[in-house]
Amino acid sequence: MRIGTRKSAMAMAQTEEVIRQLNSHWPDLAVEVADQETRGDDDQRSKLAVHGGKGGAFVSGIHDGILSGDLQMGMHSLKDMPGNEETPGLTIAAYMKRDDTEDALLLRSDLNFKDFKTSNGKGFKVGTNAVRRAALVKRLFPEVEVIHFRGAADTRLDKLENRIPQPLPDPPGGSVGPADALILAKSGLYRVGLEKHIVHVFSRDEMLPAAGQGIVAVECAETDWETRRILAAINDKSSESAALAEREVLWILDGHCNSPIAVHGEVSGSAMTLTGQVMSLDGQQLIESKATGPSELPKDLGRTVAMDLIRQGANEIIEESRVD
């Protein structure tokens, strides 16, 4: 049985955990890892929109492998999977137990968070490729300058510490930076042993996560019933409920890769509280909706939050980001 994954260290670490859990339930199951070339990993200069968003950049190659029969499974960070489109013939058969969802701030080692905080970010360049993180850090620290910064976590850290600028695609060419700080997912940094570089973990009140953040999803062909049976053993129901609710918000809002949308579902027993936000690209305009309902009806809860965001003007904010 072959599982497709990206070539990055983080993706490989996530895939190893998937295999470990599969083998704990199916000790005789042989799983071969097939690391896939993805456009987003090959081209670390361009904005993801150039490749059709995260789906085109990181997911489509693995989808093609499953649909062709070369792969039986594909591993993805759920936040990289578009929520406003579906791939016919595929299904997410396992949502792994959710890791921490918070985002983390990393500073160059000669800088400190106190100066960053008291200056409201003035004089600091923060590198990220996520419009949600960019908008929310501007909201928290209005004087900060956000620059486009992509690449694997270790590559970004190397550029941060060694003051290496980030090249820009052609056109316009040139470069930005160097960066003084980065924002990355806390769980990913811990997964690859880079947590010592964290200087601040943003609370969910400060920086609400992206839909699916902290969840590893395993996908397979919709009619591959044997693989679906195998993957069902490692599916986490709380993660599945949260994921379905969060992605329903993206589906209804038709969120795209340049849409600053944040959404997080917190499951407690048989209930789930879902919080959604839509913000302008500069972070100055933000609308929020929160609702609680049965965790076994996650899409209903997602629709409730999404429709309330639309009532508050979400479509107009998203359309402005689309034009930008």
C-alpha positions in Angstrom: 0.0 0.0 0.0 1.5 3.4 -1.1 0.9 6.7 0.7 1.7 9.9 -1.1 3.1 12.9 0.8 5.0 16.1 0.2 8.8 16.0 0.4 9.2 18.5 3.3 10.5 17.4 6.7 7.3 18.3 8.3 5.1 16.3 5.8 7.4 13.3 6.3 7.1 13.6 10.1 3.3 13.7 9.8 3.3 10.7 7.4 5.5 8.7 9.8 2.9 9.3 12.5 0.1 8.1 10.2 2.0 4.9 9.5 2.8 4.4 13.2 -0.9 4.6 14.1 -1.9 2.4 11.2 0.6 -0.2 12.3 -0.7 -0.1 15.9 -4.1 -1.3 14.5 -2.8 -3.3 11.5 0.6 -4.8 12.5 1.0 -6.7 9.2 0.2 -3.7 7.0 3.1 -2.7 4.8 3.0 1.0 3.9 5.4 2.5 1.3 6.0 6.2 1.3 6.0 7.9 -2.1 7.2 11.5 -1.7 5.5 13.6 -4.4 6.9 16.6 -6.2 4.5 19.5 -5.7 4.4 22.8 -7.4 4.3 24.7 -4.1 7.5 23.0 -2.8 9.4 23.3 -6.1 8.6 27.0 -6.5 9.1 28.7 -3.1 9.2 32.2 -4.6 5.7 32.7 -6.0 2.6 33.4 -4.1 0.4 30.4 -3.8 -2.3 32.0 -6.0 0.0 31.5 -9.0 -0.5 27.7 -8.6 -4.2 27.9 -8.0 -3.9 28.3 -4.3 -2.9 25.7 -1.8 -4.8 23.0 -3.6 -2.9 23.5 -6.8 0.4 24.1 -5.0 0.4 21.2 -2.5 -2.5 18.8 -3.0 -3.3 18.3 -6.7 -0.3 16.0 -7.5 -1.2 13.6 -4.7 -4.8 13.7 -5.9 -3.6 12.7 -9.3 -1.6 9.8 -7.9 -4.7 8.4 -6.1 -7.0 8.8 -9.0 -4.5 7.0 -11.3 -4.2 4.1 -8.9 -0.5 4.7 -8.2 -1.3 5.7 -4.6 -3.8 4.2 -2.3 -3.6 7.0 0.3 -2.6 10.6 0.4 -1.5 12.5 3.5 -2.3 16.3 3.8 -2.2 19.0 6.4 -6.0 19.7 6.3 -5.4 23.5 6.3 -3.7 23.0 2.9 -6.8 21.4 1.4 -9.2 23.9 -0.3 -12.5 24.1 1.5 -14.4 25.7 -1.4 -13.9 22.9 -3.9 -14.1 19.1 -4.1 -12.2 16.5 -6.1 -14.7 14.0 -7.5 -13.8 10.4 -6.8 -11.8 11.1 -3.5 -12.8 11.2 0.1 -11.1 12.0 3.4 -11.2 8.6 5.2 -9.3 9.6 8.4 -9.0 12.8 10.4 -6.1 12.3 12.9 -6.3 13.5 16.5 -5.9 17.2 16.4 -2.5 18.8 17.5 -2.3 22.2 19.0 -3.9 24.8 16.8 -2.1 28.0 17.9 0.3 30.1 15.8 3.7 31.0 17.1 6.0 34.0 16.7 9.7 33.5 16.0 12.2 36.3 16.3 15.8 36.6 15.1 18.0 35.6 18.1 19.4 39.1 18.6 15.9 40.6 19.0 13.4 40.2 21.8 9.6 40.1 22.1 9.4 42.9 24.6 10.8 45.4 22.1 8.5 43.9 19.4 5.4 44.3 21.7 6.1 47.8 23.1 6.9 49.2 19.6 3.7 47.8 18.2 5.9 46.1 15.7 7.5 49.3 14.4 10.7 48.6 12.5 10.0 44.9 12.4 9.5 42.9 9.2 7.4 39.8 9.8 7.5 37.0 7.1 4.5 34.9 6.3 2.7 33.6 3.2 -0.7 33.4 5.0 -3.1 36.3 4.5 -4.9 35.4 7.7 -1.7 35.6 9.7 -0.7 38.8 8.0 -4.1 40.5 8.7 -4.2 39.4 12.3 -0.6 40.4 13.2 -1.3 43.8 11.6 -4.4 44.0 13.8 -2.3 43.2 17.0 0.8 45.2 16.0 -0.3 48.0 13.7 3.2 49.3 12.9 4.6 46.0 11.7 5.6 45.4 8.1 4.5 42.1 6.7 6.5 40.6 3.9 5.8 37.6 1.6 7.9 34.7 3.0 7.6 31.0 1.9 9.5 27.7 2.3 9.9 24.8 4.7 10.1 25.8 8.4 13.9 25.0 8.6 14.6 27.0 5.4 12.7 30.0 6.7 14.5 29.8 10.0 17.9 29.7 8.3 16.9 32.8 6.2 15.7 34.5 9.4 18.9 33.9 11.4 21.3 34.6 8.5 19.3 37.7 7.3 18.8 36.2 3.9 16.2 38.1 1.7 13.3 36.1 0.2 13.4 36.1 -3.6 10.3 37.3 -5.4 8.8 35.7 -8.5 9.5 37.1 -12.0 7.8 39.5 -12.5 8.4 41.6 -10.4 11.7 39.9 -9.5 14.0 41.1 -6.8 13.6 40.2 -3.2 12.0 41.3 0.1 13.5 41.3 3.6 15.4 40.0 5.3 12.8 39.2 7.9 13.1 40.0 11.6 10.3 37.6 12.6 8.2 34.7 11.3 4.8 33.3 12.1 4.4 29.5 11.9 2.1 26.9 13.3 3.1 25.8 16.8 2.3 22.2 16.2 4.5 22.0 13.1 7.5 23.5 14.9 7.2 20.9 17.7 6.8 18.1 15.2 10.2 18.9 13.5 12.0 19.8 16.8 12.2 23.6 16.2 10.1 24.7 19.2 13.1 26.3 21.0 12.8 29.2 18.5 9.3 30.2 19.7 9.2 33.5 21.6 5.4 33.9 21.8 2.4 31.6 21.2 -0.7 33.6 20.1 -3.8 32.7 21.9 -6.9 31.9 19.9 -8.3 35.3 21.0 -5.3 37.0 19.4 -5.0 34.9 16.3 -7.8 32.5 15.4 -6.5 29.5 13.5 -7.1 28.5 9.9 -9.8 25.9 9.1 -8.3 22.5 9.7 -5.1 23.8 11.4 -3.5 21.1 13.5 -5.4 18.2 11.7 -3.7 15.7 9.5 -6.1 14.3 6.9 -5.7 11.0 5.0 -7.4 10.7 1.7 -8.2 7.8 -0.6 -10.4 6.8 -3.5 -14.1 7.1 -2.7 -14.8 3.5 -3.9 -11.7 1.9 -2.4 -13.6 0.3 0.4 -10.7 -1.8 1.7 -8.5 1.3 2.2 -11.4 3.1 3.8 -11.9 0.2 6.2 -8.2 0.3 7.2 -8.2 4.1 7.7 -11.3 4.1 9.7 -9.3 2.6 12.6 -7.3 5.9 13.0 -10.1 8.3 12.5 -10.7 10.7 15.4 -14.4 11.6 15.7 -13.8 15.0 17.5 -11.3 16.0 14.8 -13.7 14.9 12.1 -16.6 16.9 13.6 -14.5 20.1 14.0 -13.1 19.7 10.5 -16.5 19.3 8.9 -17.9 22.3 10.7 -14.9 24.5 9.8 -14.8 23.5 6.2 -18.5 24.1 5.8 -17.8 27.7 6.6 -15.2 27.9 3.9 -17.5 26.1 1.5 -20.4 28.6 2.0 -18.2 31.6 2.0 -16.4 30.4 -1.1 -13.1 31.3 0.5 -10.1 31.3 -1.7 -6.4 31.4 -1.1 -6.3 35.2 -0.6 -9.3 35.3 1.8 -8.4 36.2 5.4 -10.8 33.7 7.0 -10.3 32.1 10.4 -12.5 29.4 11.9 -12.1 27.0 14.8 -14.4 24.3 16.3 -13.9 23.2 19.9 -15.6 19.9 20.8 -16.5 19.3 24.4 -18.4 16.1 25.0 -21.5 16.1 22.7 -21.3 19.8 22.0 -19.1 22.0 19.8 -18.5 25.7 19.8 -17.6 27.1 16.4 -16.0 30.6 16.0 -15.5 32.1 12.6 -13.9 35.4 11.5 -13.5 37.3 8.3 -11.1 40.3 8.2 -9.8 42.8 5.7 -6.3 42.3 4.4 -5.0 45.1 6.7 -6.7 43.6 9.7 -8.5 46.7 10.6 -12.0 45.4 9.8 -13.0 42.2 11.4 -16.4 40.4 11.8 -16.9 37.4 14.0 -19.6 34.9 14.6 -19.8 32.2 17.3 -22.4 29.4 17.8 -22.7 26.2 19.9 -24.5 23.1 18.8 -24.4 19.3 18.8 -21.1 17.9 17.6 -22.9 15.2 15.6 -24.3 17.9 13.4 -21.2 19.8 12.4 -22.3 21.0 9.0 -25.4 22.5 10.5 -23.2 24.5 12.9 -20.9 25.5 10.1 -23.9 26.8 8.1 -25.1 28.8 11.1 -21.8 30.6 11.5 -21.2 31.2 7.8 -24.7 32.6 7.2 -24.2 35.0 10.2 -20.9 36.1 8.8 -22.6 36.8 5.5 -25.3 38.8 7.2 -22.5 40.9 8.8 -20.9 41.6 5.4 -18.4 38.8 4.9 -19.0 38.5 1.1 -18.1 42.1 0.6 -14.8 41.8 2.6 -13.9 38.6 0.7 -14.6 40.2 -2.6 -12.3 43.0 -1.8 -9.5 40.6 -1.0 -10.2 38.7 -4.3 -9.8 41.9 -6.2 -6.6 42.7 -4.3 
